[in-house]
Amino acid sequence: MMGSVSDLLGKRSIFTDLQSRTKQDALEEVAETVCNNIEWLDLARLLEVVHDRDRVCNTAMGRCIAFPHARLKEVKEMTVAVGLSAEGIEFDATDGQPVHCVILLVTPEQLPSDYLDVLALFARIGRDEHKMHKLLSVRSPAELIATIKEFETSEETATSTSPQPGGSS
C-alpha cells in the first residue's frame, strides 16, 4: 500500500511551466523527468507503454487533467510526475478542453491498482473548481507539493469529522 500522494511527489519531477504545446511533446517532457530520476528506465520504452495505454483509453479525462500512465515490470515503486501548463495543451480530452495538468503515473506491473489513489485524488481536485484553480496557480514544485498536502489534510479532516453510518444521534 502506498503512502500519501504528496510523499510520492519529488521536486525534480514537477514542472510548473510545461513548455510543450502538443500532447506528444508534453508526454515526452514529463516522461523525460521520470527517466532522469530512474536512470535505467528507457524513455522510448516508457513512451511506448504510455502511448499504448492511451490508444486503449484516452487518458485525458476532461476537467483540464490528463492521467497518462504505464505499468512496467522493471519498476519497483510508483513514480509520479506532474506538469502544469497555463496555456493548455491540446490533448484530445473527452470534454474537448485543453489540458492544464498532466499527471504521469509509472507503477510496478505487480501492483496494478496502487495508482488509483493518485488518480482519485486528482479527479476530486478536478471536480472542485476552487482546488483546481489553486493547483493551476502554483509557481514552484515546493508550492505544488504543499498544495497537495493541504488538499490531503483537508480531506482527512473532512472524513474524520463526518458522521459515521449507524452512529447515534
VEXDONU-713291 format. One record per residue (C-alpha): x, y, z; residue number from 1; residue in one letter. Coordinates in steps of 0.1 Angstrom, whole numbers, plus 2048, in hexadecimal, padded with zeros to 3 digits. Layout:
! residues N
SITE  east  north   up  seq  type
SITE     X      Y    Z  NUM     A
...
! end
This chain:
! residues 169
SITE  east  north   up  seq  type
SITE   800    800  800    1     M
SITE   80D    823  7F8    2     M
SITE   810    841  80F    3     G
SITE   803    863  807    4     S
SITE   803    871  7E4    5     V
SITE   817    88F  7F0    6     S
SITE   832    877  7FC    7     D
SITE   835    869  7D9    8     L
SITE   83C    88A  7C9    9     L
SITE   860    895  7C6   10     G
SITE   86A    8B8  7BE   11     K
SITE   87E    8AB  7A0   12     R
SITE   85F    89B  791   13     S
SITE   849    8BA  790   14     I
SITE   846    8D4  775   15     F
SITE   832    8F3  77E   16     T
SITE   837    901  75B   17     D
SITE   836    8E6  740   18     L
SITE   845    8F3  720   19     Q
SITE   833    8DA  709   20     S
SITE   814    8E3  6F6   21     R
SITE   80C    8C1  6E7   22     T
SITE   802    8A1  6F7   23     K
SITE   820    88E  6EA   24     Q
SITE   839    8A9  6F5   25     D
SITE   828    8AC  718   26     A
SITE   82A    886  71C   27     L
SITE   84F    886  713   28     E
SITE   857    8A4  729   29     E
SITE   847    894  748   30     V
SITE   853    870  740   31     A
SITE   877    87E  73C   32     E
SITE   877    889  760   33     T
SITE   86C    867  76C   34     V
SITE   889    857  758   35     C
SITE   8A1    871  766   36     N
SITE   896    866  789   37     N
SITE   897    841  781   38     I
SITE   8B7    840  76D   39     E
SITE   8B4    81D  760   40     W
SITE   891    823  752   41     L
SITE   890    826  72D   42     D
SITE   87D    845  720   43     L
SITE   872    834  6FF   44     A
SITE   864    815  713   45     R
SITE   852    82C  72B   46     L
SITE   842    840  70F   47     L
SITE   839    821  6FC   48     E
SITE   826    813  71A   49     V
SITE   815    835  721   50     V
SITE   80A    838  6FD   51     H
SITE   7FD    814  6FC   52     D
SITE   7E8    81B  71B   53     R
SITE   7DB    83C  70C   54     D
SITE   7D1    82A  6EC   55     R
SITE   7BC    811  701   56     V
SITE   7AC    82D  716   57     C
SITE   7B0    853  713   58     N
SITE   7C3    85E  732   59     T
SITE   7B7    882  72F   60     A
SITE   798    87E  744   61     M
SITE   78C    8A2  741   62     G
SITE   78B    8BE  75B   63     R
SITE   7AE    8C9  750   64     C
SITE   7BF    8A9  75C   65     I
SITE   7D1    88D  74A   66     A
SITE   7DC    86D  75C   67     F
SITE   7F5    85B  744   68     P
SITE   802    83C  756   69     H
SITE   817    81E  751   70     A
SITE   81B    7FD  763   71     R
SITE   83E    7EF  75F   72     L
SITE   84C    7CF  76E   73     K
SITE   86F    7DF  772   74     E
SITE   862    7FB  789   75     V
SITE   862    7F2  7AE   76     K
SITE   84E    810  7BC   77     E
SITE   835    829  7AF   78     M
SITE   843    849  7A0   79     T
SITE   82E    868  79A   80     V
SITE   837    885  784   81     A
SITE   821    8A4  781   82     V
SITE   822    8BF  766   83     G
SITE   80D    8DE  766   84     L
SITE   806    8F4  748   85     S
SITE   7F5    917  74B   86     A
SITE   7EE    918  726   87     E
SITE   7E1    8F5  724   88     G
SITE   7E9    8D8  70D   89     I
SITE   7D3    8C8  6F2   90     E
SITE   7D0    8A5  700   91     F
SITE   7B1    897  6EF   92     D
SITE   79F    89A  711   93     A
SITE   77C    88B  714   94     T
SITE   76D    8AD  71B   95     D
SITE   780    8BE  6FE   96     G
SITE   792    8D6  715   97     Q
SITE   7B8    8DA  717   98     P
SITE   7CB    8C8  732   99     V
SITE   7DC    8DE  74C  100     H
SITE   7E8    8C2  763  101     C
SITE   7FA    8A3  757  102     V
SITE   800    888  772  103     I
SITE   816    86C  766  104     L
SITE   814    84D  77B  105     L
SITE   82D    831  778  106     V
SITE   825    813  78D  107     T
SITE   833    7F0  792  108     P
SITE   821    7D6  77E  109     E
SITE   81C    7C1  79D  110     Q
SITE   809    7DD  7AF  111     L
SITE   7EF    7E5  794  112     P
SITE   7D7    7F8  7AA  113     S
SITE   7EE    80F  7BF  114     D
SITE   7EB    82B  7A6  115     Y
SITE   7C5    82D  7AD  116     L
SITE   7CB    841  7CD  117     D
SITE   7DE    85B  7BA  118     V
SITE   7C5    85B  79E  119     L
SITE   7A8    85F  7B7  120     A
SITE   7B8    87D  7C9  121     L
SITE   7BF    890  7A8  122     F
SITE   79C    887  79C  123     A
SITE   78D    896  7BB  124     R
SITE   7A2    8B5  7B7  125     I
SITE   796    8B8  793  126     G
SITE   772    8B7  79E  127     R
SITE   778    8D4  7B7  128     D
SITE   77C    8F5  7A5  129     E
SITE   78D    906  7C2  130     H
SITE   7A6    8EA  7C7  131     K
SITE   7AD    8E8  7A2  132     M
SITE   7B3    90E  7A0  133     H
SITE   7CB    90C  7BD  134     K
SITE   7DE    8EF  7AE  135     L
SITE   7E2    900  78D  136     L
SITE   7EE    920  79D  137     S
SITE   80C    911  7AF  138     V
SITE   82E    91E  7A4  139     R
SITE   847    906  7B2  140     S
SITE   84B    8E1  7B8  141     P
SITE   84C    8E7  7DE  142     A
SITE   82B    8FB  7DC  143     E
SITE   81B    8DE  7C8  144     L
SITE   825    8C5  7E2  145     I
SITE   818    8DB  7FE  146     A
SITE   7F7    8E0  7EC  147     T
SITE   7F2    8BB  7E7  148     I
SITE   7FB    8B5  80C  149     K
SITE   7E1    8D0  815  150     E
SITE   7C6    8BE  800  151     F
SITE   7CF    89C  80F  152     E
SITE   7CD    8AB  832  153     T
SITE   7AB    8BC  82C  154     S
SITE   79D    89B  81E  155     E
SITE   7AA    888  83D  156     E
SITE   79A    8A2  854  157     T
SITE   779    8A1  841  158     A
SITE   779    87B  842  159     T
SITE   781    879  867  160     S
SITE   766    893  871  161     T
SITE   74B    884  85B  162     S
SITE   72F    872  86D  163     P
SITE   734    84C  86B  164     Q
SITE   718    836  85E  165     P
SITE   705    825  87A  166     G
SITE   712    83E  894  167     G
SITE   6FB    84C  8AF  168     S
SITE   6EB    86E  8AB  169     S
! end
